[in-house]
Amino acid sequence: MIAPSTVPVPDPAPTFDRPEPTPAAAVPLAESLNDAGLSIFRAAAGDENLAISPVSIGVAFAMVDAGASGPVDAALDQLFAYPAEGEELLSAFNSLDQEVSSEAGEGGPTVDGETVDLPIVRIGNSAWFEETFTPDPGYVDTVQTWFGAETQGLPLLEDPAGSREAIDGWVKERTAGLIPRVMPESLPDQYTRFILVTTVYLKAQWWAPFFEAGTHPERFTTLDGRSGGTVDLMTVGADVDYVLAEDYDAAVLPYVGDLEMALIVPHEGEFEAVRDGLDAAALAALDAARAPGHVYVRMPRFESESSVDLRDVIGDRMGVDGLFGTIGLDGIGRDLEVGAAVHATKVIVDEDGTEAAAATVVEGAAGAAPPEFDAEIIADRPFLYVIRDTATGAILFVGQYLDPAGE
């Protein structure tokens, strides 16, 4: 059993008098963020375990977009293909945040009728400004109103180490200790004028928990066909949706509440093709092919930690020009550009459920089954996973698990 994080689950973030959500506006925005997030995932994916949060990345850059102009604004539109603009777009982000977020509440039933906590999904936003820099008051009001962002001044130039510690401390608290550090040692630097941060914290229990007695060490085969050593494979037999496709098998594992994990296990020799084709259309095809059945599922109990340089991935690998190193944040202040951008995640999956967190930092700078089962899906080789909010379709986390040695 994976030990839970040692830091208590954080209290909900301070709230501002935010507008009421418009649920219908959240769905097309979720589709846009999903598309961009899956593109970033494919561009970032290499030969290591990886997870990213499209929602965390999307919301962080939405706070950039709220003050963007010129080529920076155009680059963000290119990357995210926003379904709206202006206040309508801000309203959509406000709606997505509130529709995706949830608290434990009174709980919900598992497959056995046991009442357990509903999922906790929390999005936290903050904006940290160099204390000698005065941001546009309209921008501050925008991120507080539409994103519920906490805003604070810090001595980014005079005390970079202390400022870095303060921001990391906020992230650690908002992610229940799963991400104790996200700020690069190089930030803040002499050009930093503000830091924007978005965190996503998730804690959810399986609707059909895996049997603890059914967890056993098994051989895990890596991409090159060699043994990656042993991994603790969990076991469950449950009535869930499944797909047996030409190049992969998948099981859709629901959590209690409005969340689910699509576990996608590519066939031998097909992993890279399936991963590189993982986009919105591929997920739509998976959903269209879903069939209910009594399914035998085995997957590893695992922890996965990732760190991604978003400037490298978005600017260099994806070729999005004009977003980084280009002056164009006039809604925040004069002569500002997007400098560094980093993203960190941690995902823990065990017999009871999933605990995961993500943080995105953007710097603003000057300058064969047993007969009783319909299908058998065994993830004893590299696999993909997508954790989604079923009400909006928003992808909270997408990841790949390639090698137990990479934990």
C-alpha positions as MATLAB code, in Angstrom:
seq = 'MIAPSTVPVPDPAPTFDRPEPTPAAAVPLAESLNDAGLSIFRAAAGDENLAISPVSIGVAFAMVDAGASGPVDAALDQLFAYPAEGEELLSAFNSLDQEVSSEAGEGGPTVDGETVDLPIVRIGNSAWFEETFTPDPGYVDTVQTWFGAETQGLPLLEDPAGSREAIDGWVKERTAGLIPRVMPESLPDQYTRFILVTTVYLKAQWWAPFFEAGTHPERFTTLDGRSGGTVDLMTVGADVDYVLAEDYDAAVLPYVGDLEMALIVPHEGEFEAVRDGLDAAALAALDAARAPGHVYVRMPRFESESSVDLRDVIGDRMGVDGLFGTIGLDGIGRDLEVGAAVHATKVIVDEDGTEAAAATVVEGAAGAAPPEFDAEIIADRPFLYVIRDTATGAILFVGQYLDPAGE';
ca = [
       0.000    0.000    0.000;
       1.456    3.367   -0.976;
       1.645    5.642    2.031;
      -0.468    8.789    1.723;
       1.229   12.158    1.625;
       2.429   13.314    5.041;
       1.085   16.836    4.631;
      -2.650   17.162    5.424;
      -5.050   17.776    2.570;
      -5.134   21.565    2.222;
      -8.137   23.630    3.119;
      -9.962   25.185    0.188;
      -8.214   28.275   -1.141;
      -9.464   31.720   -0.107;
     -12.354   32.701   -2.341;
     -13.293   36.007   -3.923;
     -16.760   37.115   -4.930;
     -16.594   35.238   -8.210;
     -19.342   35.283  -10.836;
     -21.735   32.364  -11.020;
     -20.566   29.655  -13.452;
     -22.179   28.950  -16.792;
     -21.787   25.147  -17.071;
     -22.351   25.016  -20.831;
     -19.384   27.350  -21.387;
     -17.012   24.934  -19.651;
     -17.374   22.126  -22.207;
     -15.950   23.800  -25.364;
     -13.163   25.343  -23.284;
     -12.317   21.916  -21.850;
     -12.086   20.596  -25.411;
      -9.610   23.356  -26.331;
      -7.458   22.740  -23.265;
      -7.585   18.987  -23.902;
      -6.330   19.451  -27.465;
      -3.470   21.688  -26.367;
      -2.627   19.526  -23.363;
      -2.454   16.341  -25.406;
      -0.217   18.116  -27.952;
       2.085   19.220  -25.140;
       2.082   15.685  -23.721;
       3.037   14.160  -27.057;
       5.779   16.741  -27.595;
       7.171   16.253  -24.087;
       6.953   12.452  -24.055;
      10.266   10.662  -24.283;
      11.490    7.411  -22.834;
      10.624    8.136  -19.193;
       7.512    7.986  -17.054;
       5.613   11.239  -17.549;
       2.414   12.939  -16.503;
       1.081   16.413  -17.177;
      -2.065   18.301  -16.245;
      -3.703   20.041  -19.223;
      -5.937   21.978  -16.824;
      -3.022   23.301  -14.763;
      -1.083   24.363  -17.860;
      -4.171   25.810  -19.530;
      -5.285   27.890  -16.567;
      -1.774   29.226  -15.887;
      -1.453   30.463  -19.462;
      -5.013   31.803  -19.316;
      -3.821   34.178  -16.608;
      -1.065   35.210  -19.025;
      -3.644   35.652  -21.787;
      -5.676   37.946  -19.532;
      -2.860   40.500  -19.884;
      -1.481   39.548  -23.301;
      -1.395   41.636  -26.448;
       0.066   41.507  -29.926;
       2.188   38.468  -30.818;
       1.895   36.924  -27.342;
      -1.891   37.008  -27.560;
      -1.746   35.525  -31.065;
       0.619   32.744  -29.927;
      -1.718   31.787  -27.088;
      -4.653   31.683  -29.508;
      -2.587   29.422  -31.768;
      -1.669   27.079  -28.925;
      -5.046   26.830  -27.212;
      -7.526   27.736  -29.986;
      -9.785   29.411  -27.448;
     -13.516   29.039  -28.208;
     -14.236   32.615  -27.077;
     -12.488   35.880  -26.289;
     -12.640   38.778  -23.869;
     -14.987   38.511  -20.921;
     -16.727   35.510  -22.502;
     -13.441   33.583  -22.329;
     -12.796   34.704  -18.761;
     -16.300   33.549  -17.857;
     -15.589   30.161  -19.440;
     -12.451   29.707  -17.324;
     -14.362   30.733  -14.217;
     -17.052   28.185  -15.117;
     -14.562   25.381  -15.841;
     -12.801   25.957  -12.525;
     -16.041   25.789  -10.556;
     -17.504   22.882  -12.537;
     -14.382   20.715  -12.215;
     -13.719   21.516   -8.553;
     -15.284   19.335   -5.890;
     -15.083   18.561   -2.190;
     -15.490   15.348   -0.196;
     -18.961   16.346    0.943;
     -21.271   13.631    2.230;
     -19.668   10.894    0.150;
     -20.907    8.460   -2.440;
     -21.320    4.694   -2.856;
     -18.760    2.237   -4.210;
     -19.731   -0.835   -6.215;
     -20.247   -2.656   -2.909;
     -22.506    0.060   -1.518;
     -19.900    1.333    0.920;
     -20.018    5.109    1.376;
     -16.668    6.820    0.819;
     -15.563   10.409    0.302;
     -16.349   12.011   -3.007;
     -13.318   13.204   -4.973;
     -11.456   16.318   -3.961;
     -10.455   18.395   -6.975;
      -8.987   21.805   -6.234;
      -7.526   24.379   -8.586;
      -5.393   27.029   -6.912;
      -4.120   30.190   -8.602;
      -1.708   32.838   -7.415;
       0.119   35.863   -8.812;
       3.328   37.059   -7.154;
       4.571   40.533   -8.102;
       7.966   42.112   -7.526;
       7.293   44.589   -4.721;
       8.801   47.521   -6.644;
       6.666   46.705   -9.716;
       3.101   48.015   -9.908;
       0.897   45.803  -12.089;
      -2.078   47.230  -13.894;
      -4.910   47.346  -11.293;
      -7.359   46.054  -13.888;
      -5.231   42.949  -14.377;
      -5.098   42.259  -10.642;
      -8.877   42.596  -10.451;
      -9.267   40.242  -13.435;
      -7.199   37.383  -12.003;
      -8.856   37.731   -8.615;
     -12.386   37.869  -10.012;
     -12.280   35.278  -12.781;
      -9.518   32.949  -11.507;
      -9.846   33.374   -7.738;
      -6.118   34.109   -7.698;
      -4.318   35.067   -4.534;
      -2.101   38.092   -5.238;
       0.919   39.153   -3.230;
       4.038   41.276   -3.450;
       7.454   39.704   -2.866;
      11.060   40.974   -2.920;
      11.783   38.967   -6.063;
      14.845   41.074   -6.904;
      16.197   41.775   -3.422;
      15.596   38.312   -1.941;
      15.217   35.743   -4.732;
      15.920   32.753   -2.471;
      13.348   33.817    0.100;
      10.806   34.580   -2.626;
      11.399   31.185   -4.218;
      10.888   29.545   -0.826;
       7.614   31.439   -0.302;
       6.202   30.395   -3.682;
       7.319   26.781   -3.238;
       5.728   26.808    0.219;
       2.423   27.942   -1.267;
       2.603   25.178   -3.883;
       3.463   22.560   -1.258;
       0.462   23.578    0.822;
      -1.938   23.653   -2.125;
      -0.786   20.182   -3.291;
      -0.804   18.454    0.105;
       2.965   18.092    0.001;
       3.033   16.130   -3.258;
       5.000   18.916   -4.957;
       7.337   20.448   -2.368;
       9.382   22.371   -4.955;
       8.549   23.630   -8.426;
      10.517   26.866   -8.794;
      13.799   26.492  -10.734;
      16.917   27.585   -8.873;
      17.422   30.171  -11.615;
      14.207   32.016  -10.690;
      13.528   34.706   -9.832;
      16.346   36.585  -11.535;
      17.129   40.253  -12.166;
      14.525   40.456  -14.935;
      11.613   38.804  -13.097;
       8.641   41.076  -12.463;
       5.950   38.535  -11.650;
       5.334   34.801  -11.213;
       2.001   33.145  -12.021;
       1.227   29.754  -10.488;
      -1.609   27.266  -11.013;
      -1.959   24.071   -8.997;
      -4.337   21.153   -9.384;
      -4.853   18.715   -6.517;
      -6.895   15.525   -6.877;
      -7.756   12.788   -4.410;
     -10.301   10.197   -5.513;
     -11.335    6.662   -4.565;
     -12.126    3.913   -7.052;
     -15.771    3.014   -7.550;
     -14.559   -0.597   -7.705;
     -11.451   -0.770   -5.484;
      -8.678   -3.197   -6.346;
      -8.338   -6.204   -4.057;
      -5.359   -5.794   -1.740;
      -5.021   -9.565   -1.514;
      -4.845   -9.648   -5.306;
      -1.732   -7.466   -5.550;
       1.362   -9.512   -6.419;
       4.803   -8.756   -7.868;
       4.906   -9.559  -11.566;
       7.360   -9.106  -14.414;
       7.014   -5.809  -16.303;
       8.142   -5.754  -19.941;
       9.662   -2.477  -21.138;
       9.449   -0.968  -24.628;
      12.567   -2.753  -25.822;
      11.065   -6.112  -24.853;
      13.335   -6.624  -21.876;
      12.249   -7.203  -18.327;
      11.979   -3.955  -16.399;
      12.069   -5.893  -13.178;
       8.997   -6.540  -11.098;
       6.063   -4.322  -10.315;
       3.178   -4.798   -7.895;
       0.206   -5.548  -10.149;
      -3.176   -4.787   -8.579;
      -6.232   -6.862   -9.513;
      -9.936   -6.116   -9.878;
     -12.888   -7.662  -11.653;
     -15.667   -5.147  -12.201;
     -18.519   -4.085  -14.446;
     -16.857   -1.263  -16.386;
     -16.603   -0.081  -19.974;
     -13.822   -1.533  -22.098;
     -12.413   -1.367  -25.621;
     -10.562   -4.057  -27.562;
      -9.119   -2.113  -30.485;
      -6.787   -3.095  -33.282;
      -3.720   -1.602  -31.583;
      -4.685   -1.290  -27.914;
      -6.946   -2.523  -25.144;
      -8.543   -0.098  -22.710;
     -10.613   -0.128  -19.561;
     -12.473    2.922  -18.265;
     -12.206    2.806  -14.489;
     -14.626    5.125  -12.685;
     -13.955    6.810   -9.380;
     -16.711    7.570   -6.902;
     -18.096   10.861   -8.200;
     -17.615   12.513  -11.589;
     -14.128   11.264  -12.458;
     -12.749    8.353  -14.448;
      -9.435    6.932  -15.618;
      -9.063    5.583  -19.124;
      -6.350    2.920  -18.866;
      -4.935    2.372  -22.371;
      -2.619   -0.609  -22.904;
      -1.111   -0.628  -26.421;
      -0.391   -3.984  -28.004;
       3.188   -5.163  -28.318;
       5.116   -2.915  -30.702;
       2.292   -0.361  -30.897;
       3.022    1.878  -27.893;
       4.671    4.779  -29.720;
       2.063    4.780  -32.483;
      -0.797    4.833  -29.984;
       0.858    7.507  -27.844;
       1.769    9.702  -30.793;
      -1.812    9.441  -32.010;
      -3.350   10.283  -28.637;
      -5.415   13.344  -29.430;
      -9.008   14.454  -29.015;
     -10.137   12.407  -32.011;
      -8.467    9.277  -30.620;
     -10.199    9.726  -27.260;
     -13.510   10.327  -29.040;
     -12.985    7.076  -30.968;
     -12.219    5.271  -27.713;
     -15.406    6.644  -26.153;
     -17.454    5.664  -29.204;
     -16.134    2.095  -29.008;
     -16.766    1.677  -25.273;
     -18.869   -1.336  -24.366;
     -20.040   -2.400  -20.909;
     -18.789   -5.690  -19.595;
     -17.424   -7.653  -16.686;
     -13.724   -6.917  -17.027;
     -10.631   -8.348  -15.371;
      -8.063   -5.559  -14.928;
      -4.514   -5.699  -13.641;
      -2.374   -2.570  -13.430;
       0.638   -1.479  -11.398;
       0.498    0.247   -8.092;
       2.791    3.172   -8.845;
       4.100    6.642   -8.160;
       5.206    8.909  -10.984;
       6.943   12.285  -10.712;
       7.602   14.544  -13.688;
       9.077   17.941  -14.436;
       8.693   19.627  -17.827;
      10.335   22.753  -19.241;
       7.342   24.230  -21.056;
       9.393   26.864  -22.842;
      11.432   24.107  -24.457;
       8.395   21.971  -25.289;
       6.024   24.686  -26.523;
       8.507   27.092  -28.038;
      11.135   24.755  -29.471;
       9.552   21.340  -30.014;
       6.054   22.510  -30.955;
       7.275   25.607  -32.796;
       4.840   28.106  -31.231;
       6.458   31.447  -32.070;
       5.910   34.703  -30.229;
       4.893   33.306  -26.842;
       8.265   33.408  -25.096;
      10.796   36.218  -25.130;
       8.447   38.609  -26.924;
       7.226   41.852  -25.387;
       3.450   41.750  -25.297;
       1.915   41.761  -21.799;
       0.565   45.308  -21.921;
      -2.445   44.375  -19.814;
      -0.091   43.646  -16.908;
       2.601   46.277  -17.395;
       4.923   47.913  -19.912;
       7.797   46.128  -21.647;
       7.051   42.663  -20.236;
       7.532   39.250  -21.792;
       6.949   35.621  -20.854;
      10.266   34.217  -19.630;
      10.447   30.753  -18.124;
       7.576   28.282  -17.766;
       7.812   24.988  -15.884;
       5.374   22.240  -14.965;
       5.629   19.549  -12.285;
       3.359   16.626  -11.422;
       3.112   13.705   -9.061;
       0.632   10.859   -9.467;
       0.051    8.083   -6.914;
      -2.150    5.111   -7.854;
      -2.956    2.297   -5.434;
      -5.730   -0.149   -4.546;
      -7.970    2.532   -3.023;
      -7.705    5.238   -5.657;
      -5.562    8.059   -6.944;
      -3.880   11.100   -5.446;
      -2.290   13.519   -7.856;
      -1.056   17.067   -8.055;
       0.328   19.448  -10.635;
       1.850   22.906  -10.562;
       2.569   25.253  -13.454;
       4.805   28.299  -13.059;
       4.994   31.084  -15.647;
       7.493   33.922  -15.217;
       6.846   37.401  -16.482;
      10.165   39.079  -17.211;
      11.386   42.468  -18.361;
      12.666   42.063  -21.464;
      -6.959  -13.915  -22.657;
      -9.560  -13.819  -19.998;
     -11.062  -16.274  -17.553;
     -14.455  -17.348  -18.907;
     -16.407  -15.272  -16.382;
     -14.972  -12.042  -17.810;
     -15.778  -10.297  -21.076;
     -12.222   -8.967  -21.361;
      -8.853   -9.198  -19.670;
      -6.723   -6.054  -19.660;
      -3.317   -6.429  -18.034;
      -0.934   -3.479  -17.882;
       2.277   -5.461  -17.419;
       3.885   -3.431  -20.207;
       4.013    0.315  -21.019;
       0.627    2.003  -20.860;
      -1.107    5.374  -21.017;
      -3.677    6.829  -18.657;
      -6.091    9.750  -18.879;
      -7.935   11.052  -15.805;
     -11.017   13.026  -16.827;
     -13.881   14.966  -15.342;
     -16.946   13.261  -16.780;
     -19.232   16.312  -16.559;
     -17.085   18.637  -18.686;
     -14.718   16.160  -20.350;
     -11.735   18.121  -19.011;
      -8.521   16.093  -18.802;
      -7.027   16.656  -15.367;
      -3.999   14.399  -15.918;
      -2.560   12.427  -18.832;
       0.462   10.204  -18.444;
       2.591    7.335  -19.611;
       4.145    4.588  -17.483;
       7.116    2.969  -19.163;
       9.385    1.484  -16.525;
       9.068    0.687  -12.800;
      12.699    1.726  -12.433;
      11.667    5.263  -13.345;
       9.633    5.826  -10.176;
];
